């Protein structure tokens, strides 16, 4: 179950970054997260802005 939720979260973060052309602030707004929270999740999952 945890792996499934992790995969969903990663997919949502990557989709938001794609929509905002890698702009973390706008992606965080789209996901309704604080920018710093999104940055921490990106580090945790090894997601790059690209």
C-alpha positions in Angstrom: 0.0 0.0 0.0 2.8 2.4 0.9 4.5 1.8 -2.4 1.3 2.4 -4.3 0.7 5.8 -2.5 4.4 6.7 -3.1 4.0 6.0 -6.8 0.9 8.2 -7.0 2.5 11.0 -5.2 5.6 10.9 -7.5 3.3 10.9 -10.5 1.4 13.9 -9.3 4.5 15.8 -8.5 6.1 15.0 -11.9 2.9 16.0 -13.7 2.7 19.3 -11.8 6.3 20.0 -12.7 5.7 19.2 -16.3 2.7 21.5 -16.5 4.7 24.4 -14.9 7.8 23.7 -17.0 9.8 22.9 -13.9 8.7 25.9 -11.8 8.6 24.6 -8.3 6.6 27.5 -6.9 3.8 27.1 -9.4 3.9 23.4 -9.1 3.5 23.7 -5.3 0.5 26.1 -5.9 -1.1 23.6 -8.2 -0.6 20.8 -5.7 -1.8 23.1 -2.9 1.5 22.5 -1.0 4.0 24.9 0.5 7.0 25.3 -1.8 9.3 24.0 0.9 7.2 20.9 1.4 7.3 20.2 -2.3 11.1 20.6 -2.3 11.5 18.2 0.6 9.2 15.6 -1.2 11.3 16.1 -4.4 14.5 15.4 -2.4 12.9 12.4 -0.7 11.9 10.8 -4.0 14.9 12.0 -6.1 12.8 14.1 -8.4 14.6 16.8 -10.5 13.1 20.0 -11.9 13.9 19.1 -15.5 
